[in-house]
Every structure is written in structure tokens, then in C-alpha cells.
Amino acid sequence: MFDPVEKLKEFIRFPSVSADSKFKEGMRGAQEFVSGLLGSMGFAVEVVKTDLHPIILAHRGGDAAWPHVIIYGHYDVQPADPLNLWQSPAFEPTIRGNRIYGRGAADNKGPLMTHITAVGQLLEQNPNLPLRITFLIEGEEEMGSPSFLPFLERYKDTLKKADLVFLSDTGIPNEKQMVITAGLRGLVTFEIEAVGPKSDLHSGLHGGVLLNPIQALVDLCATLHTPDGRVNIPGYYDDVLDVEPWERDELKKLGGNEADYLKFLGIGSFHTPPGITPFEAVRFFPTLEFNGFGGGYQGEGGKTVIPSRAFVKISCRLVANQDPEKIKALVYRTIEARAPQGVKLRIVDGHTGLPYVVVPPGRTNTPKGQSPVLAQAFRATDAAVTEIWGKSPLYLREGGSVPIIGEIKRVLGLDSVMMGLFLPEDNLHAPNESFDLDVMKKGIETSRRILAAIAKK
């Protein structure tokens, strides 16, 4: 059996940045590395071509009566910029203490290697394990998974015969508390461009006679929230469901400290709507955030111009029962109605993602007819986590988005068991990303026991 840490080092060395064509060879290397590793474990590997980066589909077949689990992951990573802030090279894995540093260490190469290792150990111990396993590993997650939905539609007749999806692309609060993610927020992204004069203008010669595109966007953006922090768009909250009592109870068990959270964020106060705690705000409620704002001169020193154009990038995080297309229509209509006179606005579509919620068995709102294999997977998760981590897992919604999970539910009808493995201090998408090797070790054993228990169903 291979050494998982050494394999993870090898995996990290491939600079698999999906969004940048300069990293084409790194993407190819990472894909071939994963395909080869799964092939060496006895899986039948199919590399599915897409318009961008291939999807790896690796099957372990068996009796049709055996349970069937799909294990999802992705081999692409975020850009490593700014490189000067890394303490060690981004694509040269370095171990310091009990952490391995490198881009992709926690998102998603470390967690993916955790599950590959667990499967390898399990099959080495029991080559005749009565469990069908399919690895579904994409290379475009960090750029919105544009090829994933066409892939699902193409392969749905085969994949929908599985019982559930198992993955680790979500987080845990600390190295002692496992969280099984019970919900993910949906997503709508877009950009607004404001166009004013035909070219940049001298601010002394022409200032005071026209609306500055930057000012136009600032004024418009200021209308999209109320002073108390709510999104100020008619109908935005209409479809938001009440939070279930069991969900609030789980959140209380997490025991978050607001002072510690303020310190972690490096801010002096929270800005949440009345009656909503910061820990509820990031899990249970929708948002509208400004992700980038620009226009005019950006270089060193001053340049006194009125820019001809300005832009703002916006993302909306959505919760269960909100439809991304409906929200997008509401937001666009509001922006158009509030467009300032004197500039032309252009809205540029980004990508969308469905919100997702799964209810563990035994809760008051557990759906009727829930898959018995899914219920067994949750019971196995409870047992494995309690024994290995020393306490029961918490079932919590997460503020982030993994849009493909909602699409898997919509197209295939499959629910997901999302076992968190990365920590807040792992610095996802930031310099000095790392992965806790103790968490990896516990994750391997947890994954192995969960899959073994599902096989016994």
C-alpha cells in the first residue's frame, strides 16, 4: 500500500490551475497522476474529454445487488498568487510541524487523497468487498464546473443507479470536531459595467458636468442593502424557509465564541441583520456581496481623470428553496430600475449554482422514502466519527457553495454525505495553504470505516 503523505506530495507538485491556460501541462499531469493511481488500485478508468479539462470516471464493479457509492473530488486548484507571500514555494510541498503546505493541499488534493487511501486500504484488506465504488473527479471545480452539467446529462442513466455521493470539500471548526455538512448555499455571480464618456476625461477641464461612472456604481450599490444589513431587493427573501429547530440545536453545540470570531476576522464589530447571530448569518441566510470594484487610474501616484468606465463584481449566496434563476431575475430587474441617469449599464452574467440541503435520518423533517443506503451511511458516519474523533459529528449547513452537489441531486436524484476535512487555518484560496496531517490520518480511518459499514448493508 502506498504512503498517502508521499502521494499527496507528488500530487501537489502538479500546478493544476484550471483557470489559467499557462498551467495546461500541470492540469494534464495531475489528471494522469490520479488516473494512474486509481488504475493501479484495480479501477477501470475512463478519462472523459470535455471542452476544457477532462473528468476522471473510475469504476469498481460487482454484483448489482451491492450498494454503490460515488466518491467525488477535483484535481484542479486556485491560482497561487500572490507568490511573494508564500513561506515556501506554492507547488513544492513542505511539511512544517504536523502540516503539509502547498497549493491544493486542503482544496481538494489532501481530502481526495484521504478517500483514495481509505479505499485502497479497504480493498487491500478485503479484495472481495461487496461494494461498488465510482470515483468521479473533475478538473474545473475552481472555475465553476462548466463541463460538469453536460457530463451529468450524458452519463445520468449510469450514475443515477448509485445510492449516494461521498465527498470531502467542506470544513470543520477544529481538529477535534467533525462536521458533516447538511447544506450548502447556492450562488449567482455577475458583473455590472457603467459606461460614461467615450474616453477618460481631465477631471479639471470636465469635472462637474457629468456623472462619474464610479460614483454612479457607488450610488447604485448603496441601494442594494438596508442600513441594518438586509438585502434591499423586493422578493429576495420570499422563498427562504424557516430554520429547523434541530439545526439551531446543532449550531448551539458548536459553541462558537463571537469575540474569537471577531479576532479571527480582524474586525471590530459584526454587521448582521437584527436578531441574527453571526454564526446563523453565515449558514442559514442569503447574502449579496461586492467582490471587486474598479475604474479609472490604478497605478502608483495620482492621475486626475474621470474614467469612461467602471465595474463591480457581485455574488449572491442563496439558501434552501431559493431558485438561482428567479433571484437573478429579481436582482437584474432591480438594478435596471435603479440605474442612474447619465451612464449606460451593462450586466454581464457569471455562473449560478443550486443550494442544497440533506436531512440526516431521525430528524423531524427527514424526507419520507429516504434511501436505506443513505440512512446506513449516516449511521455509519455517526459510529465511525464518535469512535475515532472522540465525540459525535455535528450536522450543519455551510456558508460556502459547491454548485455541482445541487446539480447531482437535480439530475441524478442522489443525496450526498459531505465529511468536512479542512480547517479555518488551512488558508484555502490564500497564500500558505496547508492541510493538517493528523486530520488526514483520522479522515482516512473514518472514510474506511464508513465505506466498510455501507458494504455490510
Sequence and secondary structure as in RCSB ss.txt:
>XXXX:A:sequence
MFDPVEKLKEFIRFPSVSADSKFKEGMRGAQEFVSGLLGSMGFAVEVVKTDLHPIILAHRGGDAAWPHVIIYGHY
DVQPADPLNLWQSPAFEPTIRGNRIYGRGAADNKGPLMTHITAVGQLLEQNPNLPLRITFLIEGEEEMGSPSFLP
FLERYKDTLKKADLVFLSDTGIPNEKQMVITAGLRGLVTFEIEAVGPKSDLHSGLHGGVLLNPIQALVDLCATLH
TPDGRVNIPGYYDDVLDVEPWERDELKKLGGNEADYLKFLGIGSFHTPPGITPFEAVRFFPTLEFNGFGGGYQGE
GGKTVIPSRAFVKISCRLVANQDPEKIKALVYRTIEARAPQGVKLRIVDGHTGLPYVVVPPGRTNTPKGQSPVLA
QAFRATDAAVTEIWGKSPLYLREGGSVPIIGEIKRVLGLDSVMMGLFLPEDNLHAPNESFDLDVMKKGIETSRRI
LAAIAKK
>XXXX:A:secstr
   HHHHHHHHHTS  BTT GGGHHHHHHHHHHHHHHHHHTT EEEEE  SSS EEEEEE   TTS EEEEEEE 
 B     GGG SS TTS EEETTEEESTTIIIIIHHHHHHHHHHHHHHHH TT S EEEEEEES GGGT TTHHH
HHHHHHHHHTTSSEEEE  SB SBTTB EEEEEE EEEEEEEEEE SSS EEHHHHTTSS  HHHHHHHHHHTTB
 TTS B STTTTTT     HHHHHHHHHH   HHHHHHHHT SS    TT  HHHHHHHS EEEEEEEEES  SS
S   EE SEEEEEEEEEE TT  HHHHHHHHHHHHHHT  TTSEEEEEEEEEE  EE   TTSTT  TT  HHHH
HHHHHHHHHHHHHHSS  EEEEESS  HHHHHHHHHH   EEEE  B GGG TTSTT EEEHHHHHHHHHHHHHH
HHHHHT 
